[in-house]
Amino acid sequence: MIRSELVQKIAEENPHLYQRD
């Protein structure tokens, strides 16, 4: 797994971590 895939997976599982106001 490459880093961007891991980031995407985390973003999908934890959208609140990546929400921007």
C-alpha distance matrix in Angstrom:
0.0 3.8 6.6 8.4 6.4 6.8 10.2 11.0 10.4 12.6 15.0 15.5 16.2 18.2 19.9 22.6 20.4 20.1 23.6 25.9 29.6
3.8 0.0 3.8 5.6 5.4 6.5 8.9 10.2 10.9 12.7 14.4 15.7 16.9 18.3 19.5 22.0 19.5 18.7 22.3 24.1 27.8
6.6 3.8 0.0 3.8 5.4 5.1 6.2 8.6 9.8 10.6 12.2 14.2 15.4 16.1 17.2 19.3 16.5 15.7 19.4 20.9 24.7
8.4 5.6 3.8 0.0 3.8 5.4 5.0 6.1 8.6 9.9 10.3 12.2 14.2 14.9 15.3 17.8 15.3 13.8 17.2 18.7 22.5
6.4 5.4 5.4 3.8 0.0 3.8 5.4 5.0 6.1 8.6 9.7 10.5 12.3 13.9 14.8 17.7 15.8 14.7 18.0 20.1 23.8
6.8 6.5 5.1 5.4 3.8 0.0 3.8 5.4 5.0 6.2 8.5 9.9 10.6 11.9 13.5 15.9 13.7 13.4 17.0 19.4 23.1
10.2 8.9 6.2 5.0 5.4 3.8 0.0 3.8 5.4 5.2 6.0 8.6 9.9 10.1 11.0 13.2 10.7 10.0 13.6 15.7 19.5
11.0 10.2 8.6 6.1 5.0 5.4 3.8 0.0 3.8 5.5 5.0 6.1 8.6 9.7 9.9 12.9 11.4 10.1 13.1 15.6 19.2
10.4 10.9 9.8 8.6 6.1 5.0 5.4 3.8 0.0 3.8 5.4 5.2 6.2 8.4 9.8 13.0 11.8 11.6 14.6 17.5 21.1
12.6 12.7 10.6 9.9 8.6 6.2 5.2 5.5 3.8 0.0 3.8 5.4 5.1 5.7 7.8 10.2 8.5 9.1 12.4 15.4 18.9
15.0 14.4 12.2 10.3 9.7 8.5 6.0 5.0 5.4 3.8 0.0 3.8 5.5 5.1 5.1 8.0 6.9 6.3 9.2 12.2 15.7
15.5 15.7 14.2 12.2 10.5 9.9 8.6 6.1 5.2 5.4 3.8 0.0 3.8 5.6 5.7 9.3 9.6 9.2 11.1 14.5 17.7
16.2 16.9 15.4 14.2 12.3 10.6 9.9 8.6 6.2 5.1 5.5 3.8 0.0 3.8 6.2 9.0 9.3 10.4 12.3 16.0 19.0
18.2 18.3 16.1 14.9 13.9 11.9 10.1 9.7 8.4 5.7 5.1 5.6 3.8 0.0 3.8 5.5 5.7 7.5 9.4 13.1 15.9
19.9 19.5 17.2 15.3 14.8 13.5 11.0 9.9 9.8 7.8 5.1 5.7 6.2 3.8 0.0 3.8 5.3 5.4 6.3 10.0 12.8
22.6 22.0 19.3 17.8 17.7 15.9 13.2 12.9 13.0 10.2 8.0 9.3 9.0 5.5 3.8 0.0 3.8 5.4 5.2 8.7 10.9
20.4 19.5 16.5 15.3 15.8 13.7 10.7 11.4 11.8 8.5 6.9 9.6 9.3 5.7 5.3 3.8 0.0 3.8 5.9 8.7 11.6
20.1 18.7 15.7 13.8 14.7 13.4 10.0 10.1 11.6 9.1 6.3 9.2 10.4 7.5 5.4 5.4 3.8 0.0 3.8 6.3 9.9
23.6 22.3 19.4 17.2 18.0 17.0 13.6 13.1 14.6 12.4 9.2 11.1 12.3 9.4 6.3 5.2 5.9 3.8 0.0 3.8 6.7
25.9 24.1 20.9 18.7 20.1 19.4 15.7 15.6 17.5 15.4 12.2 14.5 16.0 13.1 10.0 8.7 8.7 6.3 3.8 0.0 3.8
29.6 27.8 24.7 22.5 23.8 23.1 19.5 19.2 21.1 18.9 15.7 17.7 19.0 15.9 12.8 10.9 11.6 9.9 6.7 3.8 0.0
